[in-house]
């Protein structure tokens, strides 16, 4: 991601970033072992957990959630939106965030 790209700048500003550095996938052994020992994520429905991982994907990681997604979540919590519509919005927003990270 490039701060000088207008498509990236808004999201990076929300995170307080001026530079994008790749994340790491190593160094989580203790956290993974603790989650497995406590069966922490086994209490959560399988549909919102990544395959072969102990980490949730129901949120958009460290990316800020959009106004659209936050509004949908509020409506869902108040009973003004059904779960399937919320899931469609969540899927759409997740795909968008992933596309930003792939640029």
N, C-alpha and C positions, 0 to 999 in steps of 0.2 A: 504494500500500500504506500501511496505517495501523498504527503501532506499538500503538495502543490496541485494535486488533482482535485478539482472541485467536487467530484463524486465521493471522494474519500475524506475531504477536509471536515465536513459537518460531523461525521461519526467520530473522527479523531479528536475534534474539539470537545465533543461530549465526554470523551474519555480523558481529556487533558493531555493528549499525545501530540508530539511534533514529529516523531519518528516511529516507524513500525519495525519491530525486531521480531524475528521468528520465535515462536514458542518452543519449549523443549518437551520431549516426551519421556525423558529419563529422570531419575531421582525421586520417584514416587513409590518406591518399594515399601517403605514403612507405612505410608498412608494406605496403600492397597492392602497390605497385610492386616492392618488394624480394622479396615472395613470388612475384610473377610472374616476375621476373628469375631467381630461383633455382629456379623450378619446384618450390618446396617442397611444396605441397599436391598436386601431380600424382602424388606417390609414394603417396598415400593413396587407398584405394578410393573411387570416386565416391559410393557410397551413403551415406557419412557426411559429405559436404560439402554445404553449402547451395547451392542453385541460384543462379547468377550472383554468387557470393561467394567470397572466398578464406579465409573463416573456418570453422573446424570447428564442427559441431553435435553431435558424438558425446558431448560432455560437456554438462553443464547450465549452460554459461556460468559466471558467477561465483556461481551459486546453489550452496549446499552439497548434495552428494549425500546422499540419505536412507540410513538404515541398510539398508533393503530393497535399494536399488541397490548399495551397497557389499558387502553379503553376496552378492548375485547375481554381482558381478564376481569376488569371491574364489572362489566355486564354479566359475565359468567358467574362471578361471585354473588351478584344480586339476583340471579335467576332470570336475567333478561336475554340470555344467549345460551343456546344448547351446546353441549360438549363437542358434537361433531363439527359445528361451525367454528367454534373456538380452535379445535385441532387443525382445521383447514387454514385458518389465519396463522396459527403458530407454524405450521409446515411452510407456508408461503414466506413468512418472515425469516425463518431459519435458512431457507434456500437463498434468500437475498443476502443474508449476513455471510453465508459460506461463499457466495459469489464475490463479495467484497474482498474476502481473504484470499481468494484465488487469483486476484488481479495483480 
